[in-house]
Amino acid sequence: MKIAILSRDAKLYSTRRLVEAAQQRGHDVLVLDHLKCDLLIEAGHPYIMYKGEKLTGIDAIIPRIGASVTFYGTAVVRQFEMMKVKSAVDSQAIVRSRDKLRCLQILSKAGLGMPKTAFTNYGVKVKELIQQVGGAPLVIKLLEGTQGLGVVLAENEKAAESVIEAFHNLKARIIVQEFISEAKGADIRAFVVNGQVVGAMKRQGKEGEFRSNLHRGGTGSLIKLSRAERAAALLAAKTLGLDIAGVDILQSKRGPLILEVNSSPGLEGIEKATKQDIAGKIIEYTEELVKKKRAKKEKRETGH
């Protein structure tokens, strides 16, 4: 089987692990920088040129699309899908997860718990906005932020007003969320592959830091999920149409609260915390996708 991993850097831990896991199972693997893919669109014959050559013979792709290049990256995934190449992560599911506001709206409709969240146009009265999420302390997030960047904890109402007004003056789109104090700077990352939680870790922010992201100096440790936490992670991934997802959950007095759902979750932290071969699980799922496609094709051709 020929698998293409869409990644801008072949040296990244997640990319290297996926390559290793695929090669261990005897697959031909190539790493493609999605920003160097040229998309050619014509009636009934879409194709992709990469470094002057037409891409052919690829059975499946595993997208590792960074948030900053979501538009072009998902266009490349969509092109592969048009070429009947199986993708481990659906292009539209990536789009849904990357739009933080849309993602929260979809999860809310499914009845999943989440921190109370407000989003308004720039003309809103800031004091009223703060009260709508229960007052300070509260969390302010840029809609385009990733890995904990663009996330601010406002400890009091005056600070909250200043930060919100500053973002509004910059015409930056933000959401305002209640602060879950009982989480104590920690959250849970549940890693979902093909309808199963294949690993989970508790991420604890460093001292004095409310963000638990490993990129911000947080630490990850193995955790056993409660039944409610497992169910929430699986429903969140399913609701967004993601067969591979990192679901971030806060532990609160009212049960698990979904913070975010990541369509290109990193492998380093979760593999080190759980000692599990998560990359291998992703390759196994990709194999399953291709087998199902081949079985359907054979059934059509033979009529059985």
N, C-alpha and C positions, 0 to 999 in steps of 0.2 A: 504494500500500500504506500502511496506517495502522499505525505502530509506536509502542508506549508504552514509555518507559524508566522503570523503577521506581527512583526516586532521591529521597532526602530533600532534596537541594539541587541545583537546576538550575544553580548557579554553579560547581560542582565541575568541575575540568578533564576528568575522564573523562566526565561527563554532557554537558558542552558539546561535546566532540569527537564523541560518538556522535550528538548532535543534528545537528551540522554535516555529518557523513558521510552521514547518512540524507537530509538535505535536499538535499545535492549530487546524490544519486541520484534526486531527485524524489519522495521519500516524505513523507507527512503525519506529523509527529512530535509527540507530547506527552509531557511529563514528569509522572509521577504520584508523589506522596508516598505510599508504600505504607502508612504509618501512618494516613493519612486515608481509606483505603479501608474501607468497611463491607461485610462479606460476608453475603449473604443466601442461605440454603441451604434448598431445598425439593425435593421429588421431581421429578427430570427438568428442573428449571429453576433452576440456580444463577445468580446474577448479583451484580454489584458496584455499589454506590452510591458516588459520589465527589463530595463537596461538594454533596450534594442532588440529583445527577443520576445516572441509570443509564448505565453505560458500555456502549456498543454500537459495533459496526463495527471493532473492533480486530483486526488480522490477526496481530500478533505482539508479544511483550514481550521486553525485555532487562532482566533483574533486576540491580540493583546494591544488594544487600542487605547492610547493615552487620552485623557480628558481634553487636553488642549487641541487635539486633532480629530475630535469626534466626527465632525462633518465629513472630512475627506476619508477618514478611516472607515466609517460606516458605508460610504459610497463604494469603497473597494470591496467590502464584505458583500454588499448588495450585488455587485457585479459578478462576484464568484457564485452567488446564489442563482443569478440569472443564467450562469454557465452550467447549472446543475451540479455544482460542487457543494458537498455538504459542509456546513459551518457548525462548529461546536457551540457557537453562540449566535443566535439569530440577530440580524442587523437591526430590526425594529426594536427588539428587546434592549439592545445597547442604547439606542436613542431614548427609549422610555426611561431607562435607569439614570442616564446622564442629565436629564432635565429634573433637577431636584424637586421643583414645585410639582411638576406633572407626576413624578414618582410618588410623592406624598399623597397627592389626590387619588391616585390609583389604589394605593395601599389603604387609604382611609375608606374608600368605597368597599373594599374587601373586608372591612371590619377589624383591621389590625390596629393594635395599640401603638401610639406614637406620642412624643411630646407635643403639647398644644402649640400650634404654629400659626403665625399671622403673616400675610403677604398683602401689601397694598400698593397703590400708586403713590407717587412722590408727594401729592398734595395733602395726605392724611395728617391729622393732628397727632404729633408724636406721643404726647402724654396718654392719649386714648389707646394708641397702639400698644404701648407698654402694659397698660392695665388689662388689655384683652388676653394677654398670655400669663396673667397673674402677677404682674409687677416684677421688680428687680429682686434678686439677681436674675438675669436672663442671658440667652445666647443669641448672638447676631451672626448670620452666615451669608457670605457672598454666594449667589446661586452658581457661580462658575468655579468656586474654590474646590481644591482637592488636597488630600493628605494632611488635613488640618489647617491648611493655609486659608486665609480669609474667614477665620472663625474667631469671634471675640466674645469673651465673657464680661458683661457689664455688671459690676458688683452692686451698684446703686442706681437709682433712677436718673440722677444728674448725669452720670457717666453714660447711661443708656441713651439718653436724649442727645448727648454730644456725638456719640458714635453714629447713631441712626441719621442725624442731621448731616453729618459729614459724608456718609455714603450717599444720601439723597442729593446733596449738592454736587457730588461727582457723577450723578445719574447712574449709580451702580445699583443693580437689582439685588435685594437682600430678602431673607426671611428672618423673622424674629421668633425664637422658641423659648418655652419655659425651661428653666434650669432644674434638672433633677438632682437635687443635693445628695440624696441617699446613695446615688451611684458612686460617689466619692472619687471622681476622676477616673473611673474604670468603665469599660464596656466589654461586650462579648463579640468575637468574630466567629460566626458559624460558616463553615465552608460547605456549600451544597454542590453536588455533582449528580446529575441525572435523578433528581427526586430523592436523594439521600444526603444526610449530613455526614460527610466523610472525615470531618475534623472540627474541633472547636477549641478556642483559646480565650482566656481572659486577658485583656490588655489593660495595663495599669499605667496611667500617666506618671511622669517623674514628679518628684516633690515640688509642690507649688504650681503644677501644670494641670489644668482641667481637661486638656485634650489627651486622649489615650493613644493616638496614632504612633506606631513604631517609628515612623519617619520624624516624629517630634521628640524622640528619646524615650518613648514608652517601652515597657517590657511585656512579653507575652508568656503565659503559662497555661499548661493543660487544664481544661475544665470539663466536668461532666454536665451536660445540659439537663435542665428539668424538662419534663414532658411538655410544659407550656412553651418553653423557649425553643425546643426542637420543632414543635408544631408551627410556631410563629415564623421561624426561619424558612421552613419548607413552603408555607403558604405565601410568604413574601416573594420568594424566588418564582414560584408557580404563577402568581398573580401578574408578575412582570414578564413572564415568558422566558425566564433565564434558566437554562439547563446547567450552567456553571455560574456560581455567584458567591460573593462574600457578603453575608448579611450581618450588619452591625446592630447589636441589641443592647439597650440599657436595662439594668435590673432596677425596678422601682417598686414602691409600695403597692401599686395597682397592677403589677404583673410586668411581663416583658414589653418594652417599647422599642419599635423599630426606629433606628437613627438614619440608616442609609443602606442601600443595596448596591454593591459594586459589581459591575459586569466584567472587569479585568482584575480580579483580586490577586495580590502578590502571593507567591508561594513560600518565600523564605521564612517569614515569621511563623506561619502555620505549620510548616514541615518541621521546623526546629522545636516548636512547642509540643507538637503531638507525636513526633518521631514516625509519622505516617508518610507513605509514598503517595502524596496527593497528585503529583504530576502523572504517576502511573494510572491513577483513577481517571484522570482526564483523557489519557490516551486510550484506555479501555472503553470509555464512553464514545470516543471518536470512532474507534473500530466498530462498535455496535451500530453507529449511524450508517457507516458505509456498508456493513453487512445487510442491514435492512433495505438500503437502497438497491443493492445488487439482487437481493431476493425478490423485490418487487419487479425489477426489470426482467428477471428470469421468468417470473410468473406471467408477465405480460407476453413475453416472447413464446413461451411454451403453451400458454392457455391453461395452465394448471395452478 
